[in-house]
Amino acid sequence: MVDKKKIESGVVLILVSTIFTSLAQLFLKFGANKFESSLLGLVTNPFLILGLLLYGVSGIFLIYALKHGELSALYPFFSLSYVWVPILALIFLGEHMVFLQWSGIVILIIGLSFIRRGVSSG
């Protein structure tokens, strides 16, 4: 029997992990834009340091998520970082997205809804 509460907890933890991963990407981009090409510039760049710390936090949430279900069922939800990163880049970096990028995001979300239904009923 499938423990739906445990699966739901795993999915929520994966979602939190993807948010931290996406924020990490954003801060790494900020840091890269201000990066001075030296070892000292690398280790003293607060954006790069914060980005790496956020990756660590993301990893912790991922580990806890994987306690709640099968890797094959939960890990596809990690692809939501492919949704969050472009949206964050659009908002905070002024980057632009074309129709095909938006289409890909919609297809990804539809695919994840199929996976979620399969996991919930499996």
Secondary structure, DSSP 4 states (H G I P E B T S, - for coil): ---HHHHHHHHHHHHHHHHHHHHHHHHHHHHHHT--SSHHHHHT-HHHHHHHHHHHHHHHHHHHHHTTS-HHHHGGGGGGHHHHHHHHHHHHS-----HHHHHHHHHHHHHHHHHHHHHHH-
